Amino acid sequence: MTMRSPSTQPHKSLDSEPSWQIKLLYDGKCPLCLREVNFLQKRDAGRGLVAFVDIADDGYNPAAHGGIDFETAMGRIHAVLPDGTVIKNVEVFRRVYETLGMGWVYAATKWPVIGPIVDKLYGIWADWRLALTGRPNLATIIAERNQRIECKSEERCHMSQG
């Protein structure tokens, strides 16, 4: 058995806290979502405060991201905190913006009257997001994704049948 010298020891143990403060799950095929993520990544400026996870990637693994499955993540925005807590909806935006030092942008959404209104408006937006961005409905997106994943796992695809 070989012992490592202190300089080659890993800096973090496997059970240590991650370097990010919030893990944002986003739809990488949504043009408006991508604009927001690009803006947030610039504000993060490589600090790694926010971990950006593209749920539209066929390799997305719910177990590694708070157990949030693809369909659930597509319905509403979600984030995972370092302790494993899952948050969703406008609370995600509040926390990400606070993490990046821009909490003032969403501060008013904590107020008793404004918060519920903003939450309701976000719910309406989330329900119509796919149609408003010119994408198919969620059932179609899920079916196409499942077909792609099945194709990859079988290492073959049938472009057309019959």
N, C-alpha and C positions, 0 to 999 in steps of 0.2 A: 504494500500500500504506500502510495506516495503522498507526502504531506505538502501542502501548498505553502509557499512563503506568504507572509502577510500582504505583500504587494500584489499577489495574484488572487487573494481571497475576494469573493463577490462583495460588493459594497452594501447590498441589501439582502436580507434574508427573505426566504420565500413567503413568510407570513407578515412582512413589514407593510406599512401603508404605501399605497402607490404614490407617485409624484404628482399626479393630477388631483385636482380638488373636486372636479365634476366630470362625468363622462356623458357627453351629449350624443344621443342616438338620433340620426337624421336620415332623411330620404335623399340619397345622392342622385336620384333621377328627377327630382323636383327642381325646376329652374329657380323658383323663389327661395326654396330651402338652401340651395347652393349659394345664392347671393348672400344670404344671411350667414352661412357657414364661412364663406370666403371673408366677409367682413370681420367675423369673430376671430378667425385664424390670424388675420392681420393685427387685431387688437391683442391677441395672445402673444404675438411676436416671438414665437419659438420658446416661450417660457414653459410650456407644457402644463399650464394650469387647467386647461380643458382638454380632455381626450375626445376626439371627434371620431365617431363610429358610424360608418355608412351602412345602414340596414339594408340598402338595396343591393349590396354586394352579395353574390350568390354564396359566399363563404361565411356570411353572417351567422354567428353561433349564439343563440339566446342564452345558453348556460353561462357564457362568459360575460353576459351583459344583463345581470339582474333577473334572468329568466324571462325577459320580455320577448315574446315570439314576434315573428315578422308581421303578422296580421295586426296584432295589438299595437306594435310600434308604428305601423302605417296609419292607424286610426287617429292617434294623438301623439304629440311629441313627448318623449320620455328622456329621463336622465338617471344616472346611477351615481350615488355618492360613494366615497371611499369605504364607508362602513357597510355598503350593500343596500342602503335605503334607496328605494325607487321613488322618483317624483315624476309628475306629469303636468301637462297643460301649461298655463301661464307661469306657474311656479318654476318651471324649467328656465324660462327666459329671465325671471327675476334672479335666480341663483347664478346663472351663467354671467349675466351682466354685472352682478355684484362681484363675482370672482375676478372679472376682468377690470374692476375699478370703475364701472359705469353704472352702478346701482341706481343712480338718480334717474336713469331712463325709465325704469319700471317701478320706482318708489311709490308713485301714486296708486299703483295697483294693489297696494297693501291697505288702502283706506277702505272703510266699511261700505261706502256707497259705490265708489269707482271699481273696486276689486270685483264684485259680482257681475258688474256690467261688462268689464273687460273679459272675465271668464266666459260669459255667455257669448260675446262676440267671437272669442277664439273658438269656441265650440262650433259656431256656425261656419267659420272659416275652415276648420278642420273637416267638417262634414262635406264641404264643397271644394276642398283643395284640389283634388284630382281633376274634376271637371273644369275648374277655373284655369288650370294650367294645361288643359288640352290633353289629358291623359285618360286612358281607359279606366273603368271602374275597378274597385279593389278586387272583386272576384276574378276579373280577367287578369289583373296583374299577378295575383297569387297563382292562378292556373299556369300562366306563362313562366313564372319563376320556378314552380314545381317541375314543369316540363324540362326547363334548362338544367336544373339540378339533377333530375333523373337521367337526362342525356349524358351529363358529365360523369355521373357515377357508373353508368353502363359503358362509357367510352364509345358511344355510338349515338347517332341521331338519325331519325327518320324525318327528312325534310317534308315529305308528303306521303300520305298513305293512300293506297288504292289507285 
